[in-house]
Amino acid sequence: MDDRLLGMIDNVGDVDEERMPLLTLREAQAAVELLQLLTDSNGDGAFAARHLAGNLARRLPAEG
């Protein structure tokens, strides 16, 4: 597992950085879905994808 990549994902909430709106809501939803597809694999990136998908999904507004 790439510790640098996982560190960037896990420390997102700990870093006091300005957030920038880079995606539309639909793009963010698509990104989460794509990341979730990556979690189905057994590669090194699956663990990091699972964490990043969770971080992003928690920030999305609830559907409904």
N, CA and C atoms as an extended XYZ file, in Angstrom:
192
Properties=species:S:1:pos:R:3:atomname:S:1:resname:S:1:resid:I:1 pbc="F F F"
N         0.850       -1.185        0.000 N   MET     1
C         0.000        0.000        0.000 CA  MET     1
C         0.882        1.230        0.000 C   MET     1
N         0.524        2.191       -0.764 N   ASP     2
C         1.250        3.450       -0.850 CA  ASP     2
C         0.891        4.296        0.370 C   ASP     2
N         1.786        4.343        1.352 N   ASP     3
C         1.522        5.075        2.602 CA  ASP     3
C         1.323        6.559        2.363 C   ASP     3
N         2.003        7.116        1.372 N   ARG     4
C         1.850        8.539        1.064 CA  ARG     4
C         0.419        8.829        0.622 C   ARG     4
N        -0.110        7.995       -0.250 N   LEU     5
C        -1.480        8.171       -0.740 CA  LEU     5
C        -2.480        8.020        0.395 C   LEU     5
N        -2.331        6.980        1.179 N   LEU     6
C        -3.248        6.766        2.290 CA  LEU     6
C        -3.146        7.902        3.310 C   LEU     6
N        -1.965        8.412        3.556 N   GLY     7
C        -1.784        9.538        4.466 CA  GLY     7
C        -2.496       10.786        3.982 C   GLY     7
N        -2.471       11.035        2.686 N   MET     8
C        -3.163       12.197        2.128 CA  MET     8
C        -4.663       12.076        2.325 C   MET     8
N        -5.187       10.877        2.194 N   ILE     9
C        -6.621       10.650        2.327 CA  ILE     9
C        -7.047       10.714        3.784 C   ILE     9
N        -6.311       10.037        4.657 N   ASP    10
C        -6.694        9.958        6.062 CA  ASP    10
C        -6.548       11.278        6.796 C   ASP    10
N        -5.640       12.129        6.372 N   ASN    11
C        -5.385       13.374        7.089 CA  ASN    11
C        -6.155       14.563        6.536 C   ASN    11
N        -7.112       14.325        5.659 N   VAL    12
C        -7.864       15.422        5.059 CA  VAL    12
C        -8.568       16.249        6.121 C   VAL    12
N        -9.186       15.611        7.091 N   GLY    13
C        -9.898       16.336        8.138 CA  GLY    13
C        -8.973       17.031        9.119 C   GLY    13
N        -7.730       16.559        9.226 N   ASP    14
C        -6.786       17.121       10.186 CA  ASP    14
C        -6.064       18.353        9.660 C   ASP    14
N        -6.044       18.520        8.371 N   VAL    15
C        -5.303       19.606        7.761 CA  VAL    15
C        -6.154       20.869        7.734 C   VAL    15
N        -5.564       21.963        8.157 N   ASP    16
C        -6.286       23.236        8.173 CA  ASP    16
C        -6.015       23.953        6.853 C   ASP    16
N        -6.620       23.444        5.802 N   GLU    17
C        -6.456       24.022        4.475 CA  GLU    17
C        -7.783       24.596        4.010 C   GLU    17
N        -7.679       25.606        3.182 N   GLU    18
C        -8.892       26.166        2.581 CA  GLU    18
C        -9.482       25.145        1.620 C   GLU    18
N       -10.771       24.891        1.741 N   ARG    19
C       -11.438       23.990        0.805 CA  ARG    19
C       -11.799       24.774       -0.446 C   ARG    19
N       -11.684       24.108       -1.566 N   MET    20
C       -11.986       24.734       -2.836 CA  MET    20
C       -13.088       23.946       -3.531 C   MET    20
N       -14.109       24.623       -4.027 N   PRO    21
C       -15.168       23.909       -4.748 CA  PRO    21
C       -14.672       23.529       -6.143 C   PRO    21
N       -14.354       22.262       -6.303 N   LEU    22
C       -13.785       21.818       -7.573 CA  LEU    22
C       -14.757       21.022       -8.427 C   LEU    22
N       -15.804       20.501       -7.808 N   LEU    23
C       -16.737       19.638       -8.526 CA  LEU    23
C       -18.162       20.111       -8.340 C   LEU    23
N       -18.972       19.811       -9.327 N   THR    24
C       -20.409       20.010       -9.145 CA  THR    24
C       -20.923       18.843       -8.300 C   THR    24
N       -22.135       18.933       -7.821 N   LEU    25
C       -22.722       17.858       -7.033 CA  LEU    25
C       -22.761       16.562       -7.844 C   LEU    25
N       -23.188       16.654       -9.086 N   ARG    26
C       -23.267       15.443       -9.930 CA  ARG    26
C       -21.892       14.839      -10.182 C   ARG    26
N       -20.878       15.675      -10.365 N   GLU    27
C       -19.519       15.157      -10.554 CA  GLU    27
C       -19.023       14.465       -9.283 C   GLU    27
N       -19.312       15.046       -8.135 N   ALA    28
C       -18.896       14.442       -6.868 CA  ALA    28
C       -19.599       13.100       -6.654 C   ALA    28
N       -20.875       13.027       -6.978 N   GLN    29
C       -21.616       11.766       -6.850 CA  GLN    29
C       -21.026       10.711       -7.777 C   GLN    29
N       -20.673       11.108       -8.990 N   ALA    30
C       -20.068       10.170       -9.947 CA  ALA    30
C       -18.701        9.705       -9.446 C   ALA    30
N       -17.934       10.618       -8.876 N   ALA    31
C       -16.615       10.260       -8.341 CA  ALA    31
C       -16.749        9.236       -7.219 C   ALA    31
N       -17.719        9.418       -6.345 N   VAL    32
C       -17.940        8.462       -5.257 CA  VAL    32
C       -18.313        7.098       -5.832 C   VAL    32
N       -19.187        7.083       -6.829 N   GLU    33
C       -19.575        5.800       -7.441 CA  GLU    33
C       -18.382        5.109       -8.092 C   GLU    33
N       -17.545        5.862       -8.782 N   LEU    34
C       -16.356        5.272       -9.409 CA  LEU    34
C       -15.385        4.740       -8.357 C   LEU    34
N       -15.194        5.493       -7.289 N   LEU    35
C       -14.324        5.025       -6.210 CA  LEU    35
C       -14.872        3.748       -5.588 C   LEU    35
N       -16.183        3.678       -5.435 N   GLN    36
C       -16.784        2.473       -4.865 CA  GLN    36
C       -16.569        1.270       -5.773 C   GLN    36
N       -16.555        1.478       -7.082 N   LEU    37
C       -16.239        0.380       -8.004 CA  LEU    37
C       -14.807       -0.100       -7.803 C   LEU    37
N       -13.899        0.828       -7.548 N   LEU    38
C       -12.504        0.460       -7.312 CA  LEU    38
C       -12.333       -0.353       -6.031 C   LEU    38
N       -13.214       -0.142       -5.060 N   THR    39
C       -13.091       -0.878       -3.804 CA  THR    39
C       -13.386       -2.363       -3.982 C   THR    39
N       -14.035       -2.723       -5.083 N   ASP    40
C       -14.337       -4.127       -5.344 CA  ASP    40
C       -13.110       -4.918       -5.787 C   ASP    40
N       -12.054       -4.225       -6.174 N   SER    41
C       -10.847       -4.911       -6.620 CA  SER    41
C       -10.001       -5.302       -5.404 C   SER    41
N        -8.972       -6.083       -5.650 N   ASN    42
C        -8.075       -6.501       -4.578 CA  ASN    42
C        -6.751       -5.755       -4.625 C   ASN    42
N        -6.658       -4.749       -5.456 N   GLY    43
C        -5.407       -4.018       -5.604 CA  GLY    43
C        -5.113       -3.117       -4.418 C   GLY    43
N        -3.909       -2.575       -4.410 N   ASP    44
C        -3.489       -1.674       -3.339 CA  ASP    44
C        -4.380       -0.448       -3.248 C   ASP    44
N        -4.905       -0.004       -4.375 N   GLY    45
C        -5.719        1.196       -4.384 CA  GLY    45
C        -7.111        1.002       -3.799 C   GLY    45
N        -7.548       -0.241       -3.624 N   ALA    46
C        -8.900       -0.499       -3.123 CA  ALA    46
C        -9.088        0.058       -1.719 C   ALA    46
N        -8.096       -0.122       -0.867 N   PHE    47
C        -8.178        0.377        0.510 CA  PHE    47
C        -8.250        1.896        0.518 C   PHE    47
N        -7.389        2.552       -0.260 N   ALA    48
C        -7.394        4.012       -0.344 CA  ALA    48
C        -8.688        4.517       -0.969 C   ALA    48
N        -9.189        3.827       -1.988 N   ALA    49
C       -10.442        4.229       -2.635 CA  ALA    49
C       -11.600        4.154       -1.655 C   ALA    49
N       -11.617        3.132       -0.814 N   ARG    50
C       -12.677        2.979        0.185 CA  ARG    50
C       -12.670        4.165        1.157 C   ARG    50
N       -11.503        4.556        1.615 N   HIS    51
C       -11.395        5.694        2.534 CA  HIS    51
C       -11.809        7.000        1.872 C   HIS    51
N       -11.327        7.227        0.654 N   LEU    52
C       -11.655        8.472       -0.038 CA  LEU    52
C       -13.143        8.533       -0.372 C   LEU    52
N       -13.717        7.426       -0.805 N   ALA    53
C       -15.151        7.396       -1.104 CA  ALA    53
C       -15.962        7.725        0.146 C   ALA    53
N       -15.560        7.189        1.270 N   GLY    54
C       -16.253        7.483        2.521 CA  GLY    54
C       -16.137        8.940        2.911 C   GLY    54
N       -14.941        9.503        2.775 N   ASN    55
C       -14.734       10.919        3.106 CA  ASN    55
C       -15.603       11.818        2.235 C   ASN    55
N       -15.649       11.528        0.949 N   LEU    56
C       -16.439       12.354        0.032 CA  LEU    56
C       -17.939       12.150        0.252 C   LEU    56
N       -18.350       10.918        0.443 N   ALA    57
C       -19.777       10.636        0.615 CA  ALA    57
C       -20.347       11.312        1.853 C   ALA    57
N       -19.559       11.420        2.902 N   ARG    58
C       -20.036       12.094        4.121 CA  ARG    58
C       -20.286       13.572        3.901 C   ARG    58
N       -19.637       14.173        2.929 N   ARG    59
C       -19.803       15.600        2.666 CA  ARG    59
C       -20.927       15.899        1.691 C   ARG    59
N       -21.420       14.894        0.994 N   LEU    60
C       -22.491       15.108        0.037 CA  LEU    60
C       -23.819       15.294        0.763 C   LEU    60
N       -24.691       16.135        0.224 N   PRO    61
C       -26.011       16.278        0.842 CA  PRO    61
C       -26.802       14.984        0.723 C   PRO    61
N       -27.649       14.734        1.689 N   ALA    62
C       -28.484       13.530        1.668 CA  ALA    62
C       -29.449       13.596        0.486 C   ALA    62
N       -29.625       12.455       -0.159 N   GLU    63
C       -30.560       12.396       -1.282 CA  GLU    63
C       -31.977       12.285       -0.751 C   GLU    63
N       -32.895       12.819       -1.495 N   GLY    64
C       -34.268       12.623       -1.067 CA  GLY    64
C       -35.113       13.777       -1.261 C   GLY    64
